[in-house]
Amino acid sequence: MGDVRNPQQFFHGSDHEFAPGDEVLSGDELGEGNFATPHPGNVYMTNSSRGARDWGKHAYEVEPVGEVSSTGYLGGRSVKGEPERHFVAPKARVIRKVGR
């Protein structure tokens, strides 16, 4: 793990623990939105499992629920020559936890 995946594979980092099938909600929906975000009401995802681990204690492979949009943000690191990309969707469903 830790490499950049195909555009159809998404990862989410969180301090919350989830089980497969759990729905990930936006911080706004949970009342945890603690910083200004250009994409309020959305769950943030990346195409890199390693990149997701930068955003929380736990990293998960997720399936977006709703329309997926690119944030236009490219992460600072590149794995196998491909940039880390960031995306948003209204919600996401956990497929599995990915290791550290």
C-alpha positions as CSV (number, residue, x, y, z in Angstrom):
1,M,0.0,0.0,0.0
2,G,1.0,3.6,0.0
3,D,1.1,4.0,-3.8
4,V,-1.1,6.2,-5.9
5,R,-4.1,4.3,-7.2
6,N,-6.2,4.6,-10.3
7,P,-8.6,7.5,-10.4
8,Q,-11.5,5.2,-9.3
9,Q,-9.9,4.3,-6.0
10,F,-10.2,6.8,-3.2
11,F,-8.8,7.1,0.4
12,H,-9.9,9.1,3.4
13,G,-7.9,9.9,6.6
14,S,-9.7,10.4,9.9
15,D,-9.2,10.4,13.7
16,H,-12.5,8.5,13.8
17,E,-12.6,4.7,13.6
18,F,-14.9,3.2,11.0
19,A,-15.9,-0.4,10.0
20,P,-16.5,-1.5,6.5
21,G,-19.9,-0.3,5.3
22,D,-19.9,2.8,7.6
23,E,-20.8,6.1,6.1
24,V,-18.3,8.9,6.4
25,L,-20.0,12.3,6.8
26,S,-18.5,15.7,6.3
27,G,-17.2,17.6,9.4
28,D,-19.9,20.1,8.9
29,E,-22.6,17.4,9.3
30,L,-20.9,16.2,12.4
31,G,-20.5,19.7,13.9
32,E,-16.7,19.3,13.7
33,G,-15.9,21.8,10.9
34,N,-13.1,23.6,12.7
35,F,-11.5,25.5,9.8
36,A,-12.6,27.4,6.7
37,T,-12.9,25.0,3.8
38,P,-13.5,25.8,0.1
39,H,-15.7,22.7,-0.1
40,P,-18.1,22.8,2.9
41,G,-20.4,19.9,3.4
42,N,-18.1,17.4,1.6
43,V,-15.9,14.5,2.5
44,Y,-12.3,14.9,1.4
45,M,-10.5,12.1,-0.3
46,T,-7.2,11.4,-2.0
47,N,-6.0,8.9,-4.6
48,S,-3.1,7.9,-2.3
49,S,-3.4,5.7,0.8
50,R,-0.2,7.2,2.1
51,G,-1.6,10.7,1.6
52,A,-4.8,9.8,3.5
53,R,-2.7,8.9,6.5
54,D,-1.4,12.5,6.6
55,W,-4.9,13.6,7.5
56,G,-5.8,11.4,10.5
57,K,-4.8,8.5,12.8
58,H,-6.6,6.1,10.5
59,A,-6.8,5.7,6.7
60,Y,-9.6,4.0,4.8
61,E,-10.3,3.0,1.3
62,V,-13.7,4.6,0.6
63,E,-16.4,4.6,-2.1
64,P,-17.7,8.1,-2.8
65,V,-21.5,8.6,-2.4
66,G,-22.7,11.3,-4.8
67,E,-20.9,13.3,-7.4
68,V,-17.1,13.4,-7.1
69,S,-15.3,16.6,-7.8
70,S,-11.6,17.4,-7.9
71,T,-10.5,20.1,-5.4
72,G,-7.7,21.1,-7.8
73,Y,-5.2,20.5,-5.1
74,L,-2.1,18.4,-5.9
75,G,-0.3,17.0,-2.9
76,G,3.3,17.8,-2.3
77,R,4.6,14.3,-2.9
78,S,4.7,12.1,-6.0
79,V,4.7,8.4,-5.9
80,K,5.7,6.4,-9.0
81,G,5.8,9.7,-10.9
82,E,2.0,10.4,-10.4
83,P,0.8,13.3,-8.3
84,E,-1.3,12.9,-5.3
85,R,-4.8,14.4,-6.1
86,H,-7.5,15.5,-3.8
87,F,-11.3,15.1,-4.3
88,V,-14.6,15.7,-2.5
89,A,-18.0,14.0,-2.5
90,P,-21.1,14.6,-0.3
91,K,-20.4,11.4,1.6
92,A,-18.3,8.2,1.3
93,R,-18.7,4.6,2.4
94,V,-15.9,2.7,4.0
95,I,-14.6,-0.3,2.0
96,R,-11.7,-1.2,4.3
97,K,-9.1,0.2,6.7
98,V,-5.6,0.4,5.2
99,G,-2.5,-0.2,7.2
100,R,0.2,2.2,8.3
